């Protein structure tokens, strides 16, 4: 039996016991009426949360990396503009190239956001039919200004607007319809507060039309096939039924709490963590572009984060080191899903107790 350690990591996150219990349901046929009812009600709650009007919501039995690949194979025909600002946006750029697509990176220094005006300048060349943007870059704690980027993309209706909301969806408000997003996706092991293995993918009708004309879409992530089966409240391949049931339960909990209240709770925790970090260290992202669901903290004191984490684990908690090339320069504290402000304050008090022993 694994010892329970409360996770303040950016994913997988801490999972509430009620949600873990919701995973433990008897299996049903994925082609039967019971699953179709589960699929329909889960999908429709997601449509409400994301304001999906002219589009569909699909359930992928995969990590969100699968949705990254789906966006490229289904929507990138001419050339991709990859907006990169950290490890996961860079991964998406590599996926485009690995799938044989022509792609250019609009890269900024880690800790900086992708600027809407620069995206517009590059799209004005007419070279691109697809742009990829990570809303919340988990490696750096940067939250890109998605609404402002959406304003730019409206001027280019022939360019598919692809958004990774992996660590922001259900933690902050995202208006799929208003922002004109073509494909939007997230894994449920982050702000949704579920175990990993399932992704939520919203796709605009015009994107599905484009996908239908795209050659070599592949098999597992073919959006045209997803639409065909979604018409029957099913998925093309066997879905992860237990996680979909848990997502259905979690969405009921969220709706009872109120989506706006959940977003406000997450923002309150972010502000508390930022204030703590500002007094003791510094935040890694440029001011004004800090993530709401996790705080990436610049390790200005040069503390050994591995030793800090070892001490935290003795006390039943865990945070994350920095990611990729900034592993030793930063550390990350997640405050999303079902973690509370009380939980966060207890964690920060533990870190304050441990810090003097690390100098």
N, C-alpha and C positions, 0 to 999 in steps of 0.2 A: 504494500500500500504506500503510495507516494505521500510524503508529508505535505500538508497544505501550506503554501506560501502565497500570501496576498500579492497579486501582481499589479505593479504600477508601471508596467512595460507597455510599449506602443502596439502590442499585438503578438501573440494572443494576450488578451486582457483577463482580468478577474471576471469569473462567471458566477452569477448568483445561483445559489442552490436550487431555487425554483426552476431556473432555466436548465440546469443540469438534469433535474428530474424530468423536465419536459422532453428531453432527448430519449428517455427510457420508455418508449411507447411500443406497443405491438406493431409488427410490420403489416402493411397492407399492399396489395398489388398496385404498382405504379400505372397500371392501365385500368384500374377499377374506379368505381364511383366515389369511394371514400377518399382516394387520393385526389381525384378531380375537384372535390369540394374543398379540400385543404389547399390545393394549388390556387383555386379561384379566390378564396378569401384572403390568403396571404398576399397574392399579387395585387388585389384591389386595395388592401391597406397600404402597400408600398406606393401605389399610384397616388393615393391621397397624400401621403407624407411628402412625396417629391413633386407633387402637382404635375403629374404626367397626364396630359389631355390628348395631344395628337401623337400618340406613341404607345409602346408596349413595355411591360416589365417582364424580363425573363429571369429564370433561376438557373444559374450555372453550377453544376457539381464540380467545382474546381476552386483553386485560389484565384485571386483577382488578376494574377499574371495571365491566366487563360483569357480573361476579358481584354487585357492589353493586346494579346495576339489576335483575338477576334476583331477588335477595332481596326487593326492593320489589314488583316486578310479580307475583310468585308468592305472597308471604306477608303482604303488608300489605293488610288489608281495611278495618278500622275506622279506626285512627289509629296513627301511628308515634311512638314515643319515641326520638328521636335523641340518643344520648349523645355530646356533642362535647367535644373537649379539644385540638384542633389542626386543621390544614388538611384532612387527609384524612377525619376524622370529620365535619367541616363539609361537605365535598363530598358525603358520603353523605346528609346532611340535605337538601342542595339537590337531589340526585337524587330523593329521595322527593317533594319538592314538584313537581319538573319532570315527574314521572310522575302528577301529579294526585292524590296522596295527602295526606290531612290529616296534618300532622306538627308536633310540638313539640320544640324543642331543650332538652335539659338540658345547658347549657353551663357549663364551668368555665374559669378563667383558664388560658392556655397555660402548661404546665409543671406543672399540677395534674392528678391523676387523677380519673376519675369514681368517686364514692363509692357503694359498694353500698347503704348505708342510704338514700341520697337516691334511688337508682333504685327501691328498695322503696317509699318514700313516694309516689312518683309513680305507680307501678303500682297501688298500693292504691286509687287513684281509680276504677279500672275503665274508664278512657277508652281504653286501648291494647290492641291485639291483636298488636303487633310492636314489638320493641326492637332497636336497632342499637348495637353496641359495637365499637370498634376496640381490639383487644388491645394492639397495639404502635403507638403514634402516631408515625409516622416523622418528622413535622415537628418534634416537640418532644422526642423520646427518652423519652417516658413509656410505661411498661408498666402497663396497667390490671390490677387484681387480679381476674383472670378467674375463678378458682376461687371467690372470695368472692361475686362477682356471680352466678355459677351457683347458689350456695346460695340467693340471693334469688329467682332466676327459678323455682326448683323450687316455690315457693309459688303460682306463676301458670302452671299448665300450659296454659292457653288462649292465652298470649302467646308468639309465635314469637321465639326467641332467636337473633339473627343476629350472627355474629362475623366481623369482618375480622381475619384473622391474616396479612396480606400480608407483613409483615416479621418475623414470629415463627415461622411454621410451618417445621418441620425445624431450627430453631435452638434451640427450647426444647420441652419436653414439653407436648403438648396432648392431653387425654383427652376426645375427642368424646363417648364413651358416658357416662362418669362425670359429666361436666359438663352433660349434657342439652342440648347445642347442637342447634339445628334446621338451621342452615346455617352452614358454616365454609369460608372460602376464602382462597387465597393465590395470588400470581403467582410463577412459578418463577424470576424474575430476581433474587430476593433470597436468602434463606437456602438455597434449593435449589442455587444456583450455576449456573444455566442462562442462556442468552440469553432475552430477553423474547418474549412472544407466546402463552404457554400459562398457564392457570390451573387449579388443583386445587380442586374444589368438593365438599365432603361434605354430604349432605342426609339428615336423619332421615326415617324412614318416615312419621311423623305429619305432617311438613311436606309430603311428597309428597301425602298425602291432602288436606291443606288446599289445596294448589296446584290439585288437580283440580277443586275447587269455586270457584276464583277466576276471575272473568271478566277478559278483556283481559290475558292473560299475555304477549302479544306472540308473536313467532315464534322469533327466534334463541335466546332464553334461556328457552324454555318447559321447565320442569323435568319436566312430564309426558311431553313428547316425548323428553327425555334418558333418562328411565326406560325408555320403550318401546324405544329403540335400545340402551341398556345391556344389556337382556335378551339382545341378540344380540351383545354385545361390540363395539358400534359407537357412533358419535356421529350425531346427526341430520344435521349438515352436514359438509362435508369437514374433517377435523382436520389439525392441523399435525404430520404424521407424523414428520418429522425431530426435532422437539423432544420428542415422546413417546418416541421411541427413546432420545434422550439422557437423558430422565428415568428411563427403565427402567435404563439403565447407571448413572446416579448413585444410584438407590435400591439397586442391588446394592452399590455402593461404601459407601454408608451402612450397610447391613446387615452388611457385612464388618467395618467399623469398630465397629459397635454404636451404636444410636441414643443410648443413655445416654452413651457416651463422646463422641459428637459434641456433645451438649448440654453436657457438662462442659467440653469444649474451648472452646466458645463463651463459657461463663461465665468461664472463666479469662482469656480475652482481655478480656472486659468489665471484670473487676476490675483488670486491668493498666492499661487505658485510663482507668478512673475514678481510679485512684491518681495517674497522671500528670497528669490534668486538675485534680485537686484541689490539687496542688502548684503549678500554674502559672496556673490560671484558676479556674473553678468549674463544677459541672454544672448544666445548665438545669432538669432535672426536680426535683420535690420529693424529698427524701431518702426512700429506701425504695421508690420507684416508677421507678427507672432501668431503661431498656431493657437487655436482655442482648445484643441483636444490633447495636446501634449506640449511640454515645455522643453526645448533644447537649451541647455545651460552651458555657457562657456566656462571651461575649467580654469579660471584665472588663478586659482590657488595651487594648481598642479597636484591635486590630491590623487592618490591611487584609487580609482573608482572601483577596481576589482576588489580591493580590501574593504572599501565602504560597503559594497554589495554583500561581501561575505559576512560582515557584521550585521547588516540588515536582515539577511536570511536567518541568522541566529534568532532574530526578533520576530521572524515570520513575515517579512516583506521583501520585495525585490524591485529594483529599478533597472534601467538599461544604460550600458555604456554608450559612447558615441558610435556612429556608424561609418564604416568605410574609412576614407582618408582622414576623417576628423575623430576617429575613435578615441584617441588620447587627449583630444582638445576639448571634448564636450561630454556631457552625459544627459540622459533624457528621463523625464518623469511624465508619465501619462496620467491624465485626469479626464477619463471618458467613461462611457457605458454606465455601469451601476455603482462605480466608486462614488463616495459622498465627500462633502467638504470635511466632515469629521474624520473620515479615513485619511484624507490628504493631510490634514493638520497633524494627526498622529504620526504619519510618516515623516513629515518635516521636523517634528520634534525629535524623533529618533535620529535623524541625520545630524541635527544640532548637537545631540548628545555624543555622537560618534566623531564628529569633525576634529575636536581637539586631540583625539588619539591618533590622527592620521598625519599630523604635521611633523 
